[in-house]
């Protein structure tokens, strides 16, 4: 931290927006605003659905905390705008944001950097089931179908057999023009939150129906998050290393969350990198930070001060 950064800051918290994840983003923004207020800052909430960010008087603010999930807030467009306007902002830059938002693009990068990730097939709304099915078949069933650029597990569906494929594809393509198919990894699911490549404690996710769906994330009382679980120190370290390698491959900055699977055969697989993890009361990144001794107010304060330091250096 540089001495020129004031103790009390004027911070705009961006949340809401027009993506399918608006509801979650609003809650993240509320939690962040409360945390930054508790840290002693002056906070104003901005919703891009209700104001033109290009017309905001940014001279009133020292920094912008981005709590937008999905859409322009997570695919690099808001970051590009803020950079053009000279506004310091939290999180990753435009290129990393765009790369992480696209599952197919990030998986290509993982493969280039030898980050372990399941094989995949990409298809779009113009492709027929007759064209898609032969490409998906070599993956082996069951397969999981995901919208290419969507978060919070929206549109994710499992096809246990070729008969299920049309339904699963329709669910995914309802949220995006592109989708991917990959083998459904049978095993244990983990998430690794990290702050600038420093992993927080692992969280094991025990979700109903084998899929950490939107409902499982935000509504189900059956979903369990465990910090205490049986797993060797070596395997914990392997998962953390894979997550760190994935974030480094994307080029992230600040707080990120990496989702991974540990197959029944012991193989670690990285699924995706989230550059703007949820900040709600149920969200995993704040829980992991707290487990590491970093309370929400301190976490949010640190993220803002970090972006100001980056802005001063650049």
Buried (B, 14 or more C-beta within 10 A) or exposed (E): EEEEBEEEBBBBBBBBBBBBBBBBBBBBBBBBBBBBBBBEBEBEBBBBEEEEBEEBEBEEBBBBBBBBBBBBBBBBBBBBBBBEEEBBBBBBBBEBBBBBBBBBBBBBBBBEEEBBBBEBBBBEEEBEEEEBBEEBBEBEBBBBBBBBBBBBBBBBBBBEEEEBBBEBBBBBBBBBEBBBBBBBBEBBBBBBBBBEEEBBBBBBBBBBEBBBBBBBBBEBEEBEBEEEEEBEEEBBEBBBBBBBBBBEBBBBBBBBBBBBBBBEEEEBBBBBBBBBBBBBEBBBBBBBBBBBEBBBBBBBBBBBBBBBBBBEEE
